[in-house]
Amino acid sequence: MYTYNATFKLHNRGHFMKTKTHLVLPQEILEEVDQIAGKKKRSLFIAEAAREKLERERFLRILDETKGAWGDKNHPELKTDRDMERYVREKRQSYRKRLKRSANE
């Protein structure tokens, strides 16, 4: 194990705040972080990795909390794979049209 003191930069209303912390990491993880990010960017790399993990955990929690909210009974127009593909295609086209409109404004 390797003990690592880090300073994380957290974005807060357009400003960066620094918060010091003490981490204990397996040596092999720290070595790989250093190979990828370099020793001078450890904190940034670890903060970004933590942020990605937090986003994934939030997403999974939301999926779990909303389980069953969308069913065939409520949306018979989306029962088949073909129906879903059509729905997604229409949403993407609608989004692209909005983007073009706002780019032209």
The 8 nearest C-alpha neighbors of each residue, nearest first, counted from 0:
[[1, 25, 26, 24, 23, 2, 27, 29],
 [0, 2, 26, 24, 23, 25, 3, 29],
 [3, 1, 23, 22, 24, 0, 4, 21],
 [2, 4, 22, 21, 23, 5, 1, 24],
 [5, 3, 21, 20, 22, 2, 6, 19],
 [6, 4, 20, 42, 19, 3, 7, 21],
 [5, 7, 19, 18, 42, 17, 20, 8],
 [8, 6, 18, 17, 42, 5, 9, 46],
 [7, 9, 17, 16, 15, 10, 6, 18],
 [8, 10, 16, 15, 7, 17, 11, 18],
 [9, 11, 15, 14, 16, 13, 8, 12],
 [10, 12, 14, 13, 15, 9, 16, 8],
 [13, 11, 14, 10, 15, 16, 9, 8],
 [12, 14, 11, 10, 15, 16, 9, 8],
 [15, 13, 11, 12, 10, 16, 9, 8],
 [14, 16, 10, 9, 8, 11, 17, 13],
 [15, 17, 9, 8, 10, 14, 18, 11],
 [18, 16, 8, 7, 6, 9, 19, 15],
 [17, 19, 7, 6, 20, 16, 8, 9],
 [20, 18, 6, 5, 7, 17, 21, 4],
 [19, 21, 5, 4, 6, 22, 18, 7],
 [20, 22, 4, 3, 5, 23, 19, 2],
 [23, 21, 3, 2, 4, 24, 20, 5],
 [22, 24, 2, 1, 3, 0, 21, 25],
 [25, 23, 1, 0, 26, 22, 2, 29],
 [24, 26, 0, 28, 27, 1, 29, 23],
 [27, 25, 0, 29, 1, 28, 30, 24],
 [28, 26, 30, 29, 25, 31, 24, 0],
 [29, 27, 31, 30, 25, 26, 32, 24],
 [28, 30, 32, 26, 31, 27, 33, 24],
 [29, 31, 27, 33, 28, 32, 26, 34],
 [30, 32, 34, 28, 33, 29, 27, 35],
 [33, 31, 29, 35, 34, 30, 36, 28],
 [32, 34, 37, 30, 38, 36, 31, 35],
 [35, 33, 31, 32, 37, 36, 30, 38],
 [34, 36, 32, 33, 37, 31, 30, 44],
 [37, 35, 33, 40, 32, 34, 41, 44],
 [36, 38, 33, 39, 40, 34, 35, 41],
 [39, 37, 33, 41, 40, 36, 32, 34],
 [38, 40, 37, 41, 36, 42, 33, 43],
 [41, 39, 43, 38, 42, 37, 36, 44],
 [42, 40, 44, 38, 43, 39, 45, 36],
 [41, 43, 45, 44, 40, 7, 5, 46],
 [42, 44, 46, 40, 41, 45, 47, 7],
 [43, 45, 41, 47, 42, 46, 48, 40],
 [44, 46, 48, 42, 47, 43, 41, 49],
 [47, 45, 49, 43, 48, 44, 42, 50],
 [48, 46, 50, 44, 49, 45, 43, 51],
 [49, 47, 45, 51, 50, 46, 44, 52],
 [48, 50, 52, 46, 47, 51, 45, 53],
 [49, 51, 47, 53, 52, 48, 46, 54],
 [52, 50, 54, 48, 49, 53, 47, 55],
 [51, 53, 49, 55, 50, 54, 56, 48],
 [54, 52, 56, 50, 55, 51, 49, 57],
 [53, 55, 57, 51, 52, 56, 58, 50],
 [54, 56, 58, 52, 53, 57, 59, 51],
 [55, 57, 53, 59, 58, 54, 60, 52],
 [58, 56, 60, 54, 55, 59, 53, 61],
 [57, 59, 55, 61, 56, 60, 54, 62],
 [58, 60, 62, 56, 61, 57, 63, 55],
 [61, 59, 63, 57, 62, 58, 64, 56],
 [62, 60, 64, 58, 63, 59, 65, 57],
 [63, 61, 59, 65, 60, 64, 66, 58],
 [62, 64, 60, 66, 61, 65, 59, 58],
 [65, 63, 61, 62, 66, 60, 59, 67],
 [66, 64, 62, 68, 63, 61, 67, 69],
 [67, 65, 63, 68, 64, 62, 69, 61],
 [66, 68, 69, 65, 70, 64, 63, 62],
 [69, 67, 65, 66, 70, 73, 64, 62],
 [70, 68, 67, 73, 71, 74, 66, 65],
 [69, 71, 72, 73, 74, 67, 68, 75],
 [70, 72, 74, 75, 73, 78, 77, 69],
 [71, 73, 70, 74, 75, 69, 78, 76],
 [74, 72, 70, 71, 75, 69, 68, 76],
 [73, 75, 71, 76, 72, 77, 70, 78],
 [74, 76, 71, 77, 78, 72, 73, 70],
 [75, 77, 74, 78, 82, 71, 79, 83],
 [78, 76, 82, 75, 83, 74, 79, 71],
 [79, 77, 75, 71, 76, 82, 80, 74],
 [80, 78, 82, 81, 77, 83, 76, 84],
 [79, 81, 83, 82, 84, 78, 77, 85],
 [80, 82, 84, 79, 83, 85, 77, 78],
 [83, 81, 77, 79, 85, 80, 84, 86],
 [82, 84, 86, 80, 85, 81, 77, 87],
 [85, 83, 81, 87, 86, 82, 88, 80],
 [86, 84, 88, 82, 83, 87, 89, 81],
 [85, 87, 83, 89, 84, 88, 82, 90],
 [86, 88, 90, 84, 89, 85, 83, 91],
 [89, 87, 85, 91, 86, 90, 84, 92],
 [90, 88, 92, 86, 91, 87, 93, 85],
 [91, 89, 93, 87, 92, 88, 94, 86],
 [90, 92, 94, 88, 93, 89, 87, 95],
 [93, 91, 95, 89, 94, 90, 88, 96],
 [92, 94, 90, 96, 91, 95, 89, 97],
 [93, 95, 91, 97, 92, 96, 90, 98],
 [96, 94, 98, 92, 97, 93, 91, 99],
 [95, 97, 99, 93, 98, 94, 100, 92],
 [98, 96, 100, 94, 95, 99, 101, 93],
 [97, 99, 95, 101, 96, 100, 102, 94],
 [100, 98, 102, 96, 97, 101, 103, 95],
 [101, 99, 97, 103, 102, 98, 96, 104],
 [100, 102, 104, 98, 103, 99, 97, 96],
 [101, 103, 99, 100, 104, 98, 97, 96],
 [104, 102, 100, 101, 99, 98, 97, 96],
 [103, 101, 102, 100, 99, 98, 97, 96]]
